[in-house]
Amino acid sequence: MLARQMQTFPEILTLPRGPVPVAWRQSLRARRVSLRIDARDGAVVITLPARAGRPAGMALLMDQAGWVADRLAALPGRVRFADGAVLPLGGRPVRIRHVAAWRRGRGPAWLERGELLVGGEAALLSRRVGEFLRNEARRRLAAAALSKARAIAAPIRCVVVKDPSTRWGSCAADGTLMFSWRLVMAPPPVQDYAVAHEVAHLRHMDHGQDFWALVDGLTPHREAASAWLRHEGLGLLRVG
């Protein structure tokens, strides 16, 4: 096991500028104590090497308390899956609306006239919205990946969608491509770039010149999409 979660839920610690949720991790790979902001959960994650204890993590947290407070305060507001909430889908706003009955042949959630309609029990609305977005992400991203992979004659083992906290996608040595389901909320050019990036790794597992040349051959959106993810990507992590 390379890393283990020391706490299932973040604990609330009081810093000079107020309370902060903090989660602790211990990693056999880590060479030093580190911390990062988990935008998805709005928490600080402190990673400790195998032989380091909480005092070392607390020392780093207190030293970076101002930076931590600024970063947490700058996070976009949280958008919950709830009746009436507006979330992006393909870069366009979509309003969630609960309806009493399912539409025959459409399943428990479906798009209609700029709304995401969700049928059935209100208590299940959040789960059904999440399932719809994951299924839609899998459908859109897998189709794009297969098309681009065919263009460079590179085999894909499978395409999966997950919810990573620090990356938009990955490519495994066996040809498995992983994408964050949250990409389905981004504009199509951003999705196109994210897919091109991971498909290019089927040929080049590094980020050398040949890799970037192939990415540019697979999509014209690299620069604009990279900038969009830098400036707007945090917003996607705050949905759900």
C-alpha distance (Angstrom), angle and dihedral (degrees) to the residues before:
residue distance angle dihedral
M1 . . .
L2 3.80 . .
A3 3.77 98.0 .
R4 3.75 136.7 10.2
Q5 3.78 132.7 -165.0
M6 3.79 110.2 -117.3
Q7 3.81 92.3 -166.9
T8 3.78 129.7 28.0
F9 3.81 92.5 -152.4
P10 3.80 128.8 29.7
E11 3.77 115.9 -102.5
I12 3.78 120.4 -135.7
L13 3.80 113.6 -115.6
T14 3.78 124.9 -175.8
L15 3.81 115.2 -125.4
P16 3.81 126.7 -179.3
R17 3.81 91.5 -89.0
G18 3.78 97.5 42.1
P19 3.81 144.3 -72.0
V20 3.81 119.1 -29.6
P21 3.83 130.0 -171.5
V22 3.81 109.9 -123.8
A23 3.82 128.7 -171.6
W24 3.80 121.8 -166.6
R25 3.79 127.1 -144.0
Q26 3.78 131.2 -179.7
S27 3.80 119.1 -153.5
L28 3.78 131.2 -171.5
R29 3.80 88.5 -154.2
A30 3.80 96.4 52.9
R31 3.81 115.5 104.2
R32 3.79 95.9 -173.5
V33 3.78 142.0 17.0
S34 3.79 111.6 -86.2
L35 3.77 139.8 171.9
R36 3.76 134.9 -158.1
I37 3.77 138.5 175.0
D38 3.81 115.6 -107.1
A39 3.79 99.4 -149.9
R40 3.79 92.4 -173.6
D41 3.82 92.9 62.0
G42 3.79 98.1 24.1
A43 3.80 91.1 -123.9
V44 3.79 141.4 120.5
V45 3.81 115.9 -112.2
I46 3.79 116.3 -155.3
T47 3.80 116.4 -165.1
L48 3.80 119.4 -159.0
P49 3.82 128.7 -164.9
A50 3.80 115.0 -120.9
R51 3.82 94.3 -93.5
A52 3.80 98.3 40.1
G53 3.78 122.9 96.7
R54 3.80 137.0 -156.3
P55 3.82 94.4 -85.0
A56 3.81 89.9 65.4
G57 3.78 90.6 49.2
M58 3.79 92.5 47.3
A59 3.81 90.7 50.6
L60 3.82 90.7 54.9
L61 3.80 91.9 44.6
M62 3.80 92.9 52.6
D63 3.81 91.3 45.8
Q64 3.83 90.0 53.2
A65 3.80 96.2 37.0
G66 3.81 94.5 118.2
W67 3.81 93.5 48.6
V68 3.81 90.7 47.1
A69 3.81 92.7 51.1
D70 3.81 92.0 48.4
R71 3.79 93.4 49.3
L72 3.79 94.2 47.6
A73 3.80 91.5 47.4
A74 3.83 90.3 51.5
L75 3.81 94.4 55.4
P76 3.82 114.5 114.5
G77 3.79 116.9 -108.4
R78 3.79 118.3 -85.1
V79 3.82 118.2 -102.3
R80 3.79 111.6 -155.9
F81 3.79 125.6 -158.8
A82 3.80 97.0 -106.6
D83 3.78 139.5 133.7
G84 3.80 108.2 -77.7
A85 3.81 95.7 15.4
V86 3.82 117.6 133.7
L87 3.79 120.3 -139.2
P88 3.80 133.0 169.3
L89 3.79 121.7 -104.5
G90 3.77 115.8 -177.0
G91 3.80 87.2 -12.3
R92 3.81 94.2 -56.8
P93 3.81 126.0 106.3
V94 3.79 116.2 -106.0
R95 3.78 123.8 -174.8
I96 3.79 119.7 -140.8
R97 3.80 112.4 -132.6
H98 3.77 126.2 -178.2
V99 3.79 115.8 -141.0
A100 3.78 127.8 -173.8
A101 3.79 99.7 -124.0
W102 3.79 136.8 36.4
R103 3.78 118.3 -112.7
R104 3.79 108.5 -114.2
G105 3.82 110.6 -105.3
R106 3.81 93.4 7.3
G107 3.80 102.1 85.5
P108 3.80 126.4 -135.2
A109 3.84 94.9 -47.2
W110 3.77 131.8 29.3
L111 3.81 142.5 160.1
E112 3.76 119.3 -108.2
R113 3.82 129.1 164.9
G114 3.78 95.6 -23.3
E115 3.79 95.2 -43.7
L116 3.78 133.5 103.4
L117 3.78 103.1 -136.7
V118 3.78 116.6 -157.6
G119 3.79 120.6 -167.6
G120 3.77 133.2 -163.5
E121 3.77 130.1 35.6
A122 3.79 115.9 5.0
A123 3.80 89.8 -136.4
L124 3.81 89.4 65.5
L125 3.81 96.0 48.7
S126 3.80 97.1 99.7
R127 3.79 93.4 49.0
R128 3.80 92.5 47.5
V129 3.79 93.3 49.6
G130 3.81 89.3 51.7
E131 3.80 91.8 48.9
F132 3.80 91.4 48.8
L133 3.81 92.7 51.7
R134 3.80 93.3 47.1
N135 3.80 92.1 48.9
E136 3.79 91.4 46.8
A137 3.80 91.0 48.8
R138 3.80 91.3 50.1
R139 3.80 91.7 49.3
R140 3.80 96.5 47.3
L141 3.79 99.7 38.8
A142 3.80 95.5 42.7
A143 3.81 91.8 51.5
A144 3.81 91.3 49.6
A145 3.81 92.8 45.9
L146 3.80 93.8 50.0
S147 3.81 91.0 49.3
K148 3.81 93.4 50.7
A149 3.80 93.1 42.9
R150 3.80 90.2 53.8
A151 3.80 89.2 52.3
I152 3.82 90.8 61.0
A153 3.84 95.8 32.4
A154 3.81 92.1 -118.0
P155 3.81 118.6 147.2
I156 3.80 120.6 -129.3
R157 3.79 118.0 -152.9
C158 3.79 94.4 -161.8
V159 3.80 143.3 -38.3
V160 3.80 119.9 -126.3
V161 3.80 132.9 179.8
K162 3.79 122.0 -144.6
D163 3.79 138.4 157.2
P164 3.83 106.9 -108.2
S165 3.77 117.4 174.9
T166 3.82 99.5 -146.1
R167 3.82 109.0 33.4
W168 3.79 141.1 41.9
G169 3.79 96.0 -143.8
S170 3.78 147.3 -17.6
C171 3.79 141.2 -157.0
A172 3.81 120.7 -142.0
A173 3.79 123.8 -150.6
D174 3.82 90.2 -110.9
G175 3.82 92.1 59.9
T176 3.80 97.8 -99.0
L177 3.79 112.2 145.1
M178 3.79 120.2 -156.5
F179 3.80 124.8 -165.7
S180 3.76 132.8 -178.5
W181 3.80 108.7 -111.2
R182 3.81 86.4 -137.4
L183 3.80 90.0 75.3
V184 3.81 88.0 77.2
M185 3.80 86.8 73.3
A186 3.82 93.1 55.2
P187 3.82 123.8 89.5
P188 3.83 115.4 -85.8
P189 3.85 94.5 -105.7
V190 3.81 89.1 56.9
Q191 3.78 91.6 50.0
D192 3.80 89.2 47.4
Y193 3.81 91.7 54.0
A194 3.81 94.1 45.5
V195 3.80 90.7 52.5
A196 3.81 92.8 45.2
H197 3.80 90.3 51.2
E198 3.80 94.1 55.4
V199 3.81 95.0 39.8
A200 3.81 89.3 53.1
H201 3.81 87.5 57.5
L202 3.80 88.0 64.4
R203 3.82 84.6 73.3
H204 3.81 101.6 28.2
M205 3.80 120.8 28.2
D206 3.80 92.6 -170.4
H207 3.81 131.9 63.4
G208 3.78 97.0 -114.5
Q209 3.78 130.3 135.4
D210 3.80 94.3 -83.4
F211 3.79 90.8 52.1
W212 3.80 94.3 52.9
A213 3.80 91.5 44.0
L214 3.80 88.8 55.5
V215 3.81 92.0 47.1
D216 3.80 89.6 53.2
G217 3.79 89.1 49.8
L218 3.81 90.6 53.7
T219 3.81 98.4 45.9
P220 3.81 137.9 16.7
H221 3.81 91.8 -153.6
R222 3.82 104.2 74.7
E223 3.79 100.4 114.2
A224 3.80 97.7 38.7
A225 3.81 93.6 43.1
S226 3.80 93.4 47.5
A227 3.80 89.6 51.8
W228 3.80 91.1 48.0
L229 3.80 92.1 52.6
R230 3.81 91.3 48.6
H231 3.79 93.0 51.7
E232 3.81 103.6 29.8
G233 3.80 104.7 22.7
L234 3.80 93.9 91.4
G235 3.78 88.6 62.8
L236 3.81 90.7 60.6
L237 3.80 90.2 53.6
R238 3.79 90.3 55.6
V239 3.81 95.0 59.7
G240 3.78 120.1 99.0
